């Protein structure tokens, strides 16, 4: 597996974007970064970021288009005239930046397309608007991949794309070969989705474009170190990523506040590598054997085996 890093963790600790990229390059195992547009380009521009990436020896995984307060009533499904056009233009700018920096992936999290009160949204019309936007983007930029990142709430009480099931439905409605999904572990836990289940189905359809790995307790987007709360669920997600042939980098979307950013990134790399080593130490057929049995006690034995214990129950 290849890894990508979040630079906001460094910026919030006082670094510029080029300084953050240089610091990330010092962490073994990380060869990619994901960048937010437009915020990460405000000071240095595209050329400055290109030079900083080259100097650090890093590659761009994805451009994540960020919609801020101007879009607070909704990026594409809100009531304000002209806002959807502005949002579409912003995505187009992000596409050009991704192309300039050698990436074919644009990630879209529509945090403001949602509702807060009963009777506030025409759900059918809003869904049709989203389908139309993604179809238009896909058709206008056939060589770019667009990835839908969902989150059940935050910034709104309810978002228009709240779950993996809705993402699968939306992808069927959009019906474009260059539109897929990004799964964020914390977002899935918040939605009471099961990470491995969602990843397996998207991989089977060839629609899993990105993984944001982190952890949390489920009430909010905690952004904690990988495997710190849900180690078994994280391990099973990694198992399905390997089984399904996932090829893209894993992006560590964690939020150190009191922790050193580079130290937390190293902890994410170490935790993920350790979990992957657990998988390598077990025969593939063993996982299928246990799944076929659907026996909870066999699952318990498998967990012990993964921990290096061979006891039977």
WOHU-V122573 format. One record per residue. N is the residue number from 1. RES is the residue in three letters. SS is DSSP state (H for helix, E for strand, C for the rest). PSI is psi in radians with two decimals (999 if undefined). BURIAL is # if it has 9 or more other ideal C-beta (glycine too) atoms within 8 Angstrom, else .. Layout:
BEGIN
n res ss psi burial
N RES SS PSI BURIAL
N RES SS PSI BURIAL
END
This chain:
BEGIN
n res ss psi burial
1 UNK C 2.50 .
2 UNK C 2.71 .
3 UNK E 2.57 #
4 UNK E 2.60 #
5 UNK E 2.73 #
6 UNK E 2.15 #
7 UNK C -0.28 #
8 UNK H -0.51 .
9 UNK H -0.63 #
10 UNK H -0.71 #
11 UNK H -0.70 #
12 UNK C -0.23 .
13 UNK C 0.35 #
14 UNK C 0.10 .
15 UNK C 2.67 #
16 UNK C 2.98 .
17 UNK H -0.85 #
18 UNK H -0.66 #
19 UNK H -0.69 #
20 UNK H -0.73 #
21 UNK H -0.71 #
22 UNK H -0.67 #
23 UNK H -0.70 #
24 UNK H -0.67 #
25 UNK C -0.34 #
26 UNK C -0.03 .
27 UNK C 2.04 #
28 UNK C 2.38 .
29 UNK C -0.16 .
30 UNK E 2.07 #
31 UNK E -0.04 #
32 UNK E 2.81 #
33 UNK E 2.68 #
34 UNK E 2.39 #
35 UNK E 2.51 #
36 UNK E 2.37 #
37 UNK E 2.32 #
38 UNK C -0.10 #
39 UNK H -0.65 .
40 UNK H -0.06 #
41 UNK H 0.07 #
42 UNK C -0.65 .
43 UNK C -0.76 .
44 UNK C -0.25 #
45 UNK H 3.06 .
46 UNK H -0.74 #
47 UNK H -0.70 .
48 UNK H -0.70 #
49 UNK H -0.66 #
50 UNK H -0.80 #
51 UNK H -0.68 #
52 UNK H -0.68 #
53 UNK H -0.78 #
54 UNK H -0.74 .
55 UNK H -0.59 #
56 UNK H -0.23 #
57 UNK C 0.53 .
58 UNK C 2.72 #
59 UNK E 2.66 #
60 UNK E 2.17 #
61 UNK E -0.96 #
62 UNK E 2.64 #
63 UNK E 2.16 #
64 UNK E 1.99 #
65 UNK E 2.26 #
66 UNK C 2.14 .
67 UNK C 2.11 #
68 UNK C -2.64 .
69 UNK H -0.47 .
70 UNK H -0.35 .
71 UNK H 0.33 #
72 UNK C -0.33 .
73 UNK C -0.04 .
74 UNK C 2.29 #
75 UNK C -0.92 #
76 UNK C -0.21 #
77 UNK C 0.26 #
78 UNK C 3.08 #
79 UNK C -0.20 .
80 UNK C 2.23 .
81 UNK C 2.39 .
82 UNK C -0.26 .
83 UNK H -0.72 #
84 UNK H -0.66 #
85 UNK H -0.72 .
86 UNK H -0.71 #
87 UNK H -0.73 #
88 UNK H -0.71 #
89 UNK H -0.67 .
90 UNK H -0.71 #
91 UNK H -0.73 #
92 UNK H -0.70 #
93 UNK H -0.72 #
94 UNK H -0.65 #
95 UNK H -0.81 #
96 UNK H -0.65 .
97 UNK H -0.76 #
98 UNK H -0.81 #
99 UNK H -0.77 #
100 UNK H -0.55 .
101 UNK C 0.17 #
102 UNK C 0.32 .
103 UNK C 2.60 #
104 UNK C 0.37 .
105 UNK E 2.20 #
106 UNK E 2.18 #
107 UNK E 2.29 #
108 UNK E 2.00 #
109 UNK E 1.99 .
110 UNK C 1.36 #
111 UNK C -0.35 #
112 UNK C -0.22 #
113 UNK C 1.65 #
114 UNK E -2.67 #
115 UNK E 2.80 #
116 UNK C -0.39 .
117 UNK C 2.72 .
118 UNK C 2.50 .
119 UNK C 0.22 .
120 UNK C -0.24 .
121 UNK C 2.44 .
122 UNK C 1.71 .
123 UNK H -0.65 .
124 UNK H -0.84 .
125 UNK H -0.75 .
126 UNK H -0.70 #
127 UNK H -0.74 #
128 UNK H -0.66 .
129 UNK H -0.75 #
130 UNK H -0.78 #
131 UNK H -0.78 #
132 UNK H -0.71 .
133 UNK H -0.83 #
134 UNK H -0.64 #
135 UNK H -0.75 #
136 UNK H -0.76 #
137 UNK H -0.79 #
138 UNK H -0.72 #
139 UNK H -0.60 .
140 UNK H -0.49 .
141 UNK C 1.23 #
142 UNK C -0.34 .
143 UNK C 0.04 .
144 UNK C 2.48 #
145 UNK E 2.39 #
146 UNK E 2.22 #
147 UNK E 2.22 #
148 UNK E 2.06 #
149 UNK E 2.14 #
150 UNK C 2.80 #
151 UNK C 2.31 #
152 UNK C -0.55 #
153 UNK C 3.03 #
154 UNK C 1.79 .
155 UNK C -0.41 .
156 UNK C 2.87 #
157 UNK C -0.70 .
158 UNK E 2.35 #
159 UNK E 2.79 #
160 UNK C -0.35 #
161 UNK C 1.47 #
162 UNK C -0.17 #
163 UNK C 2.89 #
164 UNK H -0.62 #
165 UNK H -0.73 .
166 UNK H -0.63 #
167 UNK H -0.80 #
168 UNK H -0.74 #
169 UNK H -0.80 .
170 UNK H -0.72 #
171 UNK H -0.65 #
172 UNK H -0.69 .
173 UNK H -0.71 .
174 UNK H -0.79 #
175 UNK C 0.92 .
176 UNK C 2.43 #
177 UNK C -0.32 .
178 UNK C 0.43 #
179 UNK E 2.19 #
180 UNK E -2.65 #
181 UNK E 2.64 #
182 UNK E 2.27 #
183 UNK E 2.19 #
184 UNK E 2.16 #
185 UNK H -0.85 #
186 UNK H -0.73 #
187 UNK H -0.67 #
188 UNK H -0.71 #
189 UNK H -0.70 #
190 UNK H -0.65 #
191 UNK C 0.00 #
192 UNK C 0.48 .
193 UNK C 2.83 #
194 UNK C 2.03 .
195 UNK H -0.84 #
196 UNK H -0.65 #
197 UNK H -0.87 #
198 UNK H -0.78 #
199 UNK H -0.73 #
200 UNK H -0.76 #
201 UNK H -0.73 #
202 UNK H -0.69 #
203 UNK H -0.70 #
204 UNK H -0.51 .
205 UNK C -0.01 .
206 UNK C 0.52 .
207 UNK C 0.12 #
208 UNK E 1.83 #
209 UNK E -0.38 #
210 UNK E 2.62 #
211 UNK E 2.20 #
212 UNK E 1.97 #
213 UNK E 2.32 #
214 UNK C -2.79 #
215 UNK E 2.91 #
216 UNK C 3.07 #
217 UNK C -0.14 .
218 UNK C -0.26 .
219 UNK C -0.54 .
220 UNK C 3.12 .
221 UNK C 1.39 #
222 UNK C -0.58 #
223 UNK C 0.80 #
224 UNK E 2.98 #
225 UNK C 2.48 #
226 UNK C 2.27 #
227 UNK C 0.12 #
228 UNK C -0.40 .
229 UNK C -0.69 #
230 UNK C 1.16 #
231 UNK H -0.71 #
232 UNK H -0.69 .
233 UNK H -0.64 #
234 UNK H -0.75 #
235 UNK H -0.74 #
236 UNK H -0.63 #
237 UNK H -0.81 #
238 UNK H -0.65 #
239 UNK H -0.81 #
240 UNK H -0.53 #
241 UNK H -0.76 #
242 UNK H -0.80 #
243 UNK H -0.65 #
244 UNK C 0.02 #
245 UNK C 0.53 .
246 UNK C 2.25 #
247 UNK C -0.32 .
248 UNK C 2.83 #
249 UNK C 2.63 #
250 UNK E 2.22 #
251 UNK E 2.16 #
252 UNK E 1.77 #
253 UNK C 1.25 #
254 UNK C 2.76 #
255 UNK C 1.38 #
256 UNK C 2.29 #
257 UNK C -0.94 .
258 UNK C -0.13 .
259 UNK C 2.65 .
260 UNK C 2.31 .
261 UNK H -0.80 #
262 UNK H -0.66 #
263 UNK H -0.70 #
264 UNK H -0.67 #
265 UNK H -0.74 #
266 UNK H -0.67 #
267 UNK H -0.67 #
268 UNK H -0.79 #
269 UNK H -0.80 #
270 UNK H -0.74 .
271 UNK H -0.76 #
272 UNK H -0.73 #
273 UNK H -0.70 #
274 UNK H -0.71 .
275 UNK H -0.71 #
276 UNK H -0.64 #
277 UNK H -0.61 .
278 UNK H -0.72 #
279 UNK H -0.70 #
280 UNK H -0.44 .
281 UNK C 0.03 .
282 UNK C 2.44 #
283 UNK C 2.41 .
284 UNK H -0.72 .
285 UNK H -0.45 .
286 UNK H -0.72 #
287 UNK H -0.75 #
288 UNK H -0.66 .
289 UNK H -0.77 #
290 UNK H -0.73 #
291 UNK H -0.68 .
292 UNK H -0.58 .
293 UNK H -0.53 .
294 UNK C 0.53 .
295 UNK C 2.07 .
296 UNK H -0.57 .
297 UNK H -0.58 .
298 UNK H -0.63 #
299 UNK H -0.73 #
300 UNK H -0.70 #
301 UNK H -0.75 #
302 UNK H -0.74 #
303 UNK H -0.73 #
304 UNK H -0.70 #
305 UNK H -0.71 #
306 UNK H -0.48 #
307 UNK C 0.06 .
308 UNK C 0.30 .
309 UNK C 2.46 .
310 UNK C 0.33 .
311 UNK C 2.50 .
312 UNK C 2.64 .
313 UNK C 999 .
END
